[in-house]
Amino acid sequence: MTSIIGKAVDRDGARIIDPLRDPRWAQFIDAHPRASVFHTPAWLRPLCRTYNYQPIAFTRAHAAGPLEAGVLFCHVRSWLTGGRLVSLPFSDHCEPLVEDGCVFGQLLHVALEYGARSCRYVELRPLTERLLEAGGGALFEKQEQYVLHKLDLRPSLETLFCGFHPSCIQRKIRRAERERLNYEAGRSEETLAKFYYLHSLTRRRHRLPAQPLEWFRNLTDSMGERLVIRVLSKDSEPVAAIVTLLFRKTLVYKWGASAARFHSLGGMPLLFWRAIQEGKGCGAEEFDLGRSSTENAGLARFKEHLGAARLSLRYFRRDIRRSGGWLALSNSELVRSVYSHLPRSLAQTVGMRFYKHSG
């Protein structure tokens, strides 16, 4: 199928392109008002480099002219879990950049034809259900339900702080400041190592494998200054860390990690407060706090205590075939059970292999 990339695949101008090689994709993203950091080549390159996923965009264009619409996927090839088209792996959401429901339906049909030879299913992760209702939605079934939180950063810092929950956020920020925790923000190898140490602890606590260090290195290299790792330490020991991405006027919270025995120090609320302060200084007007499982009420509550608005987030899937891969990783409880019984040394190796098949 890769031989048809870049060529017209129907008479209405639908084209399949490689968004990392076709310069029109970056131009299209730069101009589109609903594009997010997850649409950018800076996010796609690490997915390709780390996990060998193939980014692919189903677009509307005429000849070599500019792109008029696009739906972005990664082609995940896995002998273990089967091939699929996902929009996008490890991305909280990926809005189809299409204005017209008929065009959206056309591009979905092309995606399904592309996936028919080697994919078990095609998955969409839109921010809203508007396009699915307007065109092509009947082809897809509702899947996982999440909640998404967004914080408006346009008010003053004083107003934002007053909007925090008095005891759950404000008091903890003041506690962390009294503790004189050491704060650092950047992208150095040392800062990344501190975050990854906490990331591994947190994932182990949740009985899940840590994503490979190579993924975070590749993402840091690709994102450059748009990625910031913020870390707090107590007496040189890392206490809490978060990773944020900046795209246009949107700050995106992507990962958080902490050492459980230091939770009482209030490190995580202080990190979010610093991210808000610095994000506003860079011109951010919105803080995308990411998705939360509907079963993780505590995480959703924390984001709402920051003053964030709660939105519904639904994924959609079209099954193409039932075969092609002998293991389903959808049973998270099974994964947790197996992983929690592994020795620590083996767990890290398993984690490195796990994520390639789980996107």
Secondary structure as GFF3:
##gff-version 3
##sequence-region A 1 359
A	DSSP	three_ten_helix	2	4	.	.	.	ID=ss1
A	DSSP	beta_strand	14	17	.	.	.	ID=ss2
A	DSSP	alpha_helix	23	31	.	.	.	ID=ss3
A	DSSP	three_ten_helix	37	39	.	.	.	ID=ss4
A	DSSP	alpha_helix	41	51	.	.	.	ID=ss5
A	DSSP	beta_strand	54	60	.	.	.	ID=ss6
A	DSSP	beta_strand	69	76	.	.	.	ID=ss7
A	DSSP	beta_strand	84	87	.	.	.	ID=ss8
A	DSSP	alpha_helix	101	115	.	.	.	ID=ss9
A	DSSP	beta_strand	121	124	.	.	.	ID=ss10
A	DSSP	alpha_helix	130	134	.	.	.	ID=ss11
A	DSSP	three_ten_helix	137	139	.	.	.	ID=ss12
A	DSSP	beta_strand	141	152	.	.	.	ID=ss13
A	DSSP	alpha_helix	157	162	.	.	.	ID=ss14
A	DSSP	pi_helix	166	170	.	.	.	ID=ss15
A	DSSP	alpha_helix	171	178	.	.	.	ID=ss16
A	DSSP	beta_strand	182	186	.	.	.	ID=ss17
A	DSSP	alpha_helix	189	205	.	.	.	ID=ss18
A	DSSP	alpha_helix	213	223	.	.	.	ID=ss19
A	DSSP	three_ten_helix	224	226	.	.	.	ID=ss20
A	DSSP	beta_strand	227	234	.	.	.	ID=ss21
A	DSSP	beta_strand	237	247	.	.	.	ID=ss22
A	DSSP	beta_strand	250	258	.	.	.	ID=ss23
A	DSSP	three_ten_helix	260	265	.	.	.	ID=ss24
A	DSSP	alpha_helix	267	281	.	.	.	ID=ss25
A	DSSP	beta_strand	286	293	.	.	.	ID=ss26
A	DSSP	alpha_helix	297	305	.	.	.	ID=ss27
A	DSSP	beta_strand	309	319	.	.	.	ID=ss28
A	DSSP	alpha_helix	332	340	.	.	.	ID=ss29
A	DSSP	alpha_helix	344	358	.	.	.	ID=ss30
###
